[in-house]
């Protein structure tokens, strides 16, 4: 006898809570986001076994709601024909060091619509952005701004 819609929905809901269902769902989302892997089982094992961000070393969490420490599989959006996985990062590093830009420098992008270069970074949950006429000006500003932020952070710790 075939299942009713409610029975099928309940079965699928229960399956998604099993380790196998969670793995399958996670891999499905990675594929939707454009991540390419030669071996999905190995990729999943690498993701699950990574406990600390490969950039800032913060302890990673797996949360349903996105937090600064939520585990992310970072990948290069420009690569479409081969494995494009870079690292397992915390959400903060994944958002702040976006390398899928037109400048080759994290956090600096060319805005065609405005014909300007934009520096953009989140600091303590607040987005900071500024526009420049040249890429060099944007890069110079980036290093000045980020060095000021590191000095401020050091002063706060002392």
Beta strands, then each sheet from edge to edge (+ up, - down):
strand 1: 71-75
strand 2: 85-90
strand 3: 108-111
strand 4: 116-123
strand 5: 126-132
sheet 1: 1+ 2-
sheet 2: 3+ 4- 5+
end
